[in-house]
Amino acid sequence: MIPKYIQDHHIQLAVSALASAKTDCNATKYFVAENGHKVAPKRIIALAAFLACGAVLPVYRFSGGRETNNRLKRAGLVVREFEGANIQLELNLDN
């Protein structure tokens, strides 16, 4: 669960800092584009928590996907999906 103490300006600062630092985007399905750099949504929330209260919120303490993406959208960010993220592999196990 994403804490309520994280406000929109914390999220905006976090995405700007991560994009400026050119951190690797280790996200697998979604990203936020900022200044031509892809930023992992859960990293944004984790850093925003640090900016809000001085402690990083571990990424295992909140879910990605809908919870994180909706919070980022409410803060005015555009969350995008990696191309091919929804491709399902079909395995033929009848051999």
N, C-alpha and C positions, 0 to 999 in steps of 0.2 A: 504494500500500500504506500502510495506517495504521500508524504506528510503535507499537511495544509500550510505549514509555515513557509514552504517554498512558493515565492511569489513570481509573477511574470518577469519582473526585472532581474531576478536571480537567474531565471532561465535564459533571458536574452544575453546577460553577461557571460554565462557559461558557454553558450554556443559560440559567441564571438571569441572567447579565450581559446576554446578547443580548435576552432578553425584557424585562428592566428598561429597556434602552436603546431598546426599541421599534424595532429595526432592521427595514428592509423585508425581507420574506421573498421572495427572488428565486428560490426553488425552483420547479420546474415540475411535479413529480410527487408528492413527499413533503414532510411537515413534521412538526415536533414542537410540540405545543401546550403552552405554559407560561404560567400566569397570564393566560389569555385572549388570548395573543399567539402567532402562528404564527412559528416559527423554522426557517430553512433548515438541514437536517441537515449539509451540507458546511461551513457556517459554524461550526457547533458544533465539529466536529472541528478545523477550522483554528485557532479560538481556544483550544481545549483544548490543542493543541500549544504555543501560545504560553505558556499558563499552566504547562505542564509543563517547558519548556526555554528559554523566552525568545525563541523564533523562531516566527513564524506559518508554518504548513505551507500552501503554495500549493494551492489546490483542484485544480489540474491534476495534482498529484502523487499523487492517490488517486482511486478511482472512487466515484461516488455509488451509489444503488440498494442492491443486496444488501450490498456490503462495508460501507458507511457505516451502513445501517439495522441490520444485525446487530450492529455494534459499539455503537451507541446502545442497542439493546435489551438487550445484556449489561450495560450501565451502568444499566439500570432505567428507561429512557425508553420512552414509547409513540410509535411512529412511525405517522403516519396518511397516507393517500393523499388527494390532492385529489379531490373529486367530478368525475367526467368525465375523469380523467387517462388512462383506458384507451380512450377513444372513438377509434375509427379512422375516418378520413374515406375515403369511397369516391369515386373520381373516375371519371367516364364520359368516356373519351377516344375514343369511337367516333363523334364528331360530324363 
